[in-house]
Amino acid sequence: CAEGRIFMKPDTFQLIRAGSADKGDVIGIARVAAIQGAKRTSDLIPLAHPIALSHIAVGFEFDESSSSIACRVKAECIGRTGIEMEALTATATALLTVYDMCKALDRGMQIVDIRLVEKSGGKSGHWLAD
């Protein structure tokens, strides 16, 4: 499971939340982008190997007080390897998509704190962030 956050102007935040950005449903498209990012991780990260994903869940949380949107991605596979790179790539891809779709409104958006939250499987077993 990985997460990250994007900060923006309050007006940009409200447009995204209302689903009325000029380019359409920002969150819906960012969700699809996250899934595509997870599937293409081995094409983007030189030493990552292809993994057959069995499930990917992408969630978004709106924080009006900070005009930010958090993205959390949980990726799963049946194999004996961890898939933290897929979750991290998916999170970054989702947040970059939000930026791309709204950059005409707010070039000062900031993507921050992309990190692994939890990992299980693979050689290292289970890991949980502090």
The 8 nearest C-alpha neighbors of each residue, nearest first, counted from 0:
[[1, 73, 117, 116, 72, 86, 115, 118],
 [2, 0, 115, 116, 72, 86, 87, 114],
 [1, 3, 71, 70, 113, 114, 90, 72],
 [4, 2, 113, 112, 70, 69, 111, 90],
 [3, 5, 69, 111, 68, 110, 70, 112],
 [6, 4, 110, 109, 67, 68, 111, 69],
 [7, 5, 67, 109, 108, 66, 110, 4],
 [8, 6, 108, 66, 67, 12, 11, 9],
 [7, 9, 11, 10, 12, 66, 105, 6],
 [8, 10, 12, 66, 11, 13, 7, 63],
 [11, 9, 13, 12, 8, 14, 7, 66],
 [12, 10, 14, 8, 13, 9, 15, 7],
 [11, 13, 9, 15, 10, 14, 66, 16],
 [12, 14, 16, 10, 11, 15, 17, 9],
 [15, 13, 17, 19, 11, 20, 16, 12],
 [16, 14, 18, 12, 17, 13, 20, 25],
 [15, 17, 13, 18, 14, 12, 61, 19],
 [18, 16, 14, 19, 15, 13, 20, 12],
 [19, 17, 15, 24, 16, 20, 14, 23],
 [18, 20, 14, 17, 15, 23, 21, 24],
 [21, 19, 14, 23, 22, 15, 18, 24],
 [20, 22, 23, 19, 101, 100, 14, 24],
 [21, 23, 20, 100, 24, 25, 101, 19],
 [24, 22, 20, 21, 25, 19, 18, 28],
 [23, 25, 18, 27, 26, 28, 20, 22],
 [26, 24, 28, 27, 23, 29, 97, 15],
 [25, 27, 29, 28, 24, 30, 97, 15],
 [28, 26, 30, 24, 29, 25, 31, 32],
 [27, 29, 31, 25, 30, 26, 32, 24],
 [28, 30, 93, 32, 26, 96, 31, 27],
 [31, 29, 33, 27, 28, 32, 57, 26],
 [32, 30, 28, 34, 33, 29, 35, 27],
 [33, 31, 29, 35, 30, 34, 93, 36],
 [34, 32, 89, 93, 36, 30, 92, 31],
 [33, 35, 37, 31, 36, 32, 89, 38],
 [34, 36, 32, 38, 33, 37, 39, 31],
 [37, 35, 89, 33, 39, 34, 38, 92],
 [36, 38, 85, 89, 34, 40, 35, 39],
 [37, 39, 35, 36, 40, 34, 85, 52],
 [40, 38, 36, 42, 37, 41, 35, 43],
 [41, 39, 43, 42, 37, 85, 38, 44],
 [40, 42, 47, 48, 49, 44, 43, 39],
 [43, 41, 39, 40, 44, 45, 47, 49],
 [42, 44, 40, 41, 45, 39, 47, 36],
 [45, 43, 41, 47, 46, 40, 42, 84],
 [44, 46, 47, 43, 41, 42, 48, 40],
 [47, 45, 44, 48, 41, 43, 42, 49],
 [48, 46, 41, 44, 45, 49, 40, 84],
 [47, 49, 41, 46, 50, 40, 45, 42],
 [50, 48, 41, 47, 51, 40, 39, 42],
 [49, 51, 52, 48, 76, 82, 78, 41],
 [52, 50, 76, 53, 49, 78, 77, 38],
 [51, 53, 76, 54, 75, 50, 74, 55],
 [52, 54, 76, 75, 51, 77, 55, 74],
 [55, 53, 75, 52, 74, 76, 56, 73],
 [54, 56, 74, 73, 75, 57, 34, 72],
 [57, 55, 73, 72, 74, 58, 54, 71],
 [58, 56, 72, 71, 30, 73, 55, 59],
 [57, 59, 71, 70, 72, 56, 60, 30],
 [60, 58, 70, 69, 71, 68, 61, 57],
 [59, 61, 69, 68, 62, 70, 58, 71],
 [60, 62, 68, 63, 67, 69, 59, 16],
 [63, 61, 67, 64, 65, 66, 68, 60],
 [62, 64, 66, 65, 61, 67, 12, 9],
 [63, 65, 62, 66, 67, 9, 61, 12],
 [64, 66, 67, 63, 62, 6, 9, 7],
 [67, 65, 63, 9, 12, 7, 64, 62],
 [68, 66, 6, 62, 65, 5, 7, 61],
 [67, 69, 61, 5, 60, 4, 62, 59],
 [68, 70, 4, 60, 59, 3, 5, 61],
 [71, 69, 59, 3, 2, 58, 4, 90],
 [72, 70, 2, 58, 1, 57, 59, 90],
 [73, 71, 57, 1, 0, 56, 86, 90],
 [72, 74, 0, 56, 55, 86, 57, 1],
 [73, 75, 55, 86, 54, 72, 0, 56],
 [76, 74, 54, 53, 52, 55, 73, 82],
 [75, 77, 53, 52, 78, 51, 54, 74],
 [76, 78, 53, 79, 75, 52, 51, 80],
 [79, 77, 80, 76, 51, 50, 81, 121],
 [80, 78, 121, 120, 77, 81, 122, 76],
 [81, 79, 121, 78, 120, 82, 122, 76],
 [82, 80, 121, 120, 83, 119, 118, 79],
 [83, 81, 85, 84, 80, 86, 74, 75],
 [82, 84, 86, 85, 81, 87, 118, 115],
 [85, 83, 87, 82, 86, 88, 40, 47],
 [84, 86, 37, 88, 82, 83, 87, 40],
 [87, 85, 83, 89, 1, 84, 88, 74],
 [88, 86, 84, 90, 89, 1, 85, 83],
 [89, 87, 85, 91, 90, 86, 36, 84],
 [88, 90, 33, 36, 37, 92, 86, 87],
 [91, 89, 87, 93, 88, 92, 72, 2],
 [90, 92, 88, 94, 93, 89, 95, 87],
 [91, 93, 89, 95, 33, 90, 94, 36],
 [94, 92, 29, 33, 96, 90, 91, 95],
 [93, 95, 97, 91, 96, 92, 90, 98],
 [96, 94, 98, 92, 97, 93, 91, 99],
 [95, 97, 99, 93, 98, 94, 29, 100],
 [98, 96, 94, 100, 95, 99, 25, 29],
 [97, 99, 95, 96, 101, 102, 100, 94],
 [100, 98, 96, 102, 97, 101, 95, 103],
 [99, 101, 97, 98, 102, 96, 22, 25],
 [102, 100, 98, 104, 103, 99, 97, 105],
 [103, 101, 106, 105, 104, 99, 98, 100],
 [102, 104, 101, 105, 106, 100, 99, 98],
 [105, 103, 102, 101, 106, 11, 10, 8],
 [104, 106, 102, 107, 103, 108, 101, 8],
 [107, 105, 102, 108, 103, 104, 101, 98],
 [106, 108, 105, 109, 7, 102, 8, 6],
 [107, 109, 7, 6, 106, 105, 5, 110],
 [110, 108, 6, 5, 111, 107, 7, 4],
 [109, 111, 5, 4, 6, 108, 94, 112],
 [112, 110, 4, 113, 3, 5, 109, 6],
 [111, 113, 3, 114, 4, 110, 2, 5],
 [114, 112, 3, 2, 111, 91, 4, 87],
 [115, 113, 1, 2, 112, 116, 3, 87],
 [114, 116, 1, 117, 0, 2, 87, 83],
 [117, 115, 128, 1, 0, 127, 114, 2],
 [118, 116, 127, 0, 126, 115, 128, 119],
 [119, 117, 126, 125, 0, 83, 127, 120],
 [118, 120, 125, 124, 126, 81, 121, 117],
 [121, 119, 124, 81, 80, 125, 79, 122],
 [120, 122, 80, 81, 79, 123, 124, 119],
 [121, 123, 124, 120, 80, 79, 81, 125],
 [124, 122, 121, 125, 120, 126, 119, 81],
 [125, 123, 120, 119, 122, 121, 126, 118],
 [124, 126, 119, 118, 120, 123, 127, 117],
 [125, 127, 118, 117, 119, 124, 128, 123],
 [126, 128, 117, 116, 118, 129, 125, 115],
 [129, 127, 116, 117, 126, 115, 118, 114],
 [128, 127, 116, 117, 126, 115, 114, 118]]
